[in-house]
């Protein structure tokens, strides 16, 4: 019975670590998506500006 409780405890700790890591990855992904969106908008703004100057 004690071994079973240890295994369950280890599994819960692992699950908590995975959930924490998953949350960190989701936050990092959002930041990267925001950066890509900003870069996309900036590039198109520069292209339009260059076209109007030509």
Secondary structure, 3 states (H helix, E strand, C coil): CHHHHHHHHHHHHHHHHHHHHHHHHHHHHHHHHHHHHHHHHHHHHHHHHHHHHC
